[in-house]
Amino acid sequence: MLDALPLPYPFESRAGSALLRRATPEDADALIALLSDDPISAARGDTASAEDRDAYSSALAEILAEPSNDLLVVELDGVVVGTRQLTSIPGMA
């Protein structure tokens, strides 16, 4: 979906040098931790429980396999600190 965007993309942030890149299956634990740290997700029951890892990993694999989705992460000093899912939904205006 983001073929024109040169990824990975290094940039400077207020917190230091960062890297924007596509997520990979290896990012599952970091993404689970981010979700559990978000108040809205936590209110829905996201707790980063080990029992839920397979479900999260399966969902991540489905997102990554879907051509209309892109899941991006931001790394700061090699640690995933943010994520964004972009989904293309065809529509008529």
PEFEN-V943969 format. One record per pair of residues at least 4 apart in sequence whose ideal C-beta (glycine too) atoms are under 8 Angstrom apart, sorted by the first residue. I is the first residue (numbers start at 1). J is the second residue. Records with the same first field share a line. If there is no record, write none. Layout:
I->J, J
This chain:
1->67, 68, 69, 70, 86, 88
2->7, 70, 72, 86
5->9
7->20, 21, 22, 72
8->19, 20, 21, 22
9->19, 20, 21
10->17, 18, 19, 20
11->17, 18, 19, 20
12->16, 17, 18
13->17, 18, 76
15->76, 81
16->76, 77
17->76, 77
18->74, 75, 76, 81
19->74, 75
20->72, 73, 74
21->72, 73, 75
22->70, 71, 72, 73
23->27, 31, 60, 64, 71, 72, 73, 83
24->64
25->57, 60, 61, 64
27->31, 60, 73, 80
28->32, 53, 56, 57, 60
29->33, 53
30->34, 73, 79, 80
31->35, 56, 60, 73, 80, 83
32->36, 46, 48, 52, 53, 56
33->37, 48
34->38, 80, 81, 82, 83
35->41, 46, 48, 56
36->41, 42, 46, 47, 48
37->41, 42
38->42, 46
39->43
40->44
41->46
42->46, 47
46->52
47->52
48->52
49->53
52->56
53->57
54->58
55->59
56->60
57->61
58->62
59->63
60->64, 71
61->65
62->66
63->69, 71, 85
64->69, 71
68->87, 88, 89
69->85, 86, 87, 88
70->85, 86
71->83, 84, 85, 86
72->83, 84, 85, 86
73->80, 82, 83
74->80, 81, 82, 83
75->79, 80, 81
76->81
